[in-house]
Amino acid sequence: MLDLSFWSYVLFYGTVVSMAAFLIILLVTPKVIKSLIAKGSVVRDYHKPGKPNIPRPAGPILLMGIAIAEGILFLLTRNTQVIAILLTTIIAFIVGFIDDKKVMPGWYKPVALIPAAIPLIVLGAHGTHLNLIFGSVSIPLLYIPLILIVIPVAGNTINSIDVLNGVATEALIIAMIPLLVSIAVFASNVIFIAALPLLSGLIAFYKYHRFPSKIFPGDSGTLLIGSMYGALAIAGSSEIIAVIALLPSVMNSFLFLNSVKKIVEHRQVKSRPTILTNDFKLMASKERNAPTTLLRLILADGPLTEKEIVRKIVELAIYSSVLALVSVVIQYYFLSAFFSK
């Protein structure tokens, strides 16, 4: 292993893995788009005039870029936490890819994602302390069930926000910033470097997923990136910060579950939360049985175009990430004061 100082270590390894994920996803995605179109693996984008067919899923190319980058990092560091994060990501991808090929019942994704948490437990990629905003609490016995909950919740939270062009990708890119800062403060430099392929891969993918989308991530893509985000939060002792940064997406999931009163696949909901107008704007449904979602709340004041809605969700994501950054500072201050005594 190279004899590098801390910052040289982070800079060198971080650049290598970031560029690997970024370039693979950036350069291979156009070929994947053509391949999916040729195979007829497309879905309608109902929010656009003419309802164009958009290729789906992008999960395989996201996995390729991130997995190669994490594999390189493991070869450089031999750190088993990297393998744990990678295995969690792969299992989440498989769960989503099955759902891409066949619509599964509502319980499938939350339950099927539980095994994705196992590598984090078996390979010891977690701690025993939960860093709260105003201190830290030791929960060695509760940490295992917490992990089994966090991964399914993180994966399904990103999956549920993927309703408009680019929203899931952009929201997670923004949420990654405070998560990276928190990991840099509270965890090892290896976990910080392991988080970089997710960020760089998302930035590369955003070129094709942003409005108007040229490709959709599919369940394999959203469950992959959501579960990896959760795995990084656990390995990086940054669970609370990760939740705060992702508050709009978390709120969307909570509102939906609270209104439908059960775990159900979005595609199986009969009453839609929004209605598409003749001029291709979205407006909130007035049906009493329609589920409550973040999108429906945003539209409460009147119809908006898809692009306008995306901008509002991004603004909420930025506010949440700023709040998460402030929380990192407060958390660091209180933990420093505690350990200095």
Protein Blocks (a to p, Z undefined) as FASTA:
>chain_A
ZZddfklmmmmmmmmmmmmmmmmmmmmmmmmmmmmmmnopacddfkbghiaaddddfklm
mmmmmmmmmmmmmmmnopaklmmmmmmmmmmmmmmmmmmmpccdfklmmmmmmmmmmmmm
mnopacfbdcdfkbccddfklmmmmmmmmmmmmmmmmmmmmmbghklmmmmmmmmmmmmm
mmmmmmcfklmmmmmmmmmmmmmmmmmmmccdfbdebjmlmmmmmmmmmmmmmmnopmmm
mmmmmmmmmmmmmmmmmmnopacdfklpmbafbdcdfkopacddfbfklccdfklmmmmn
occdfklmmmmmmmmmmmmmmmmmmmmmmmmmmmmmmmmZZ
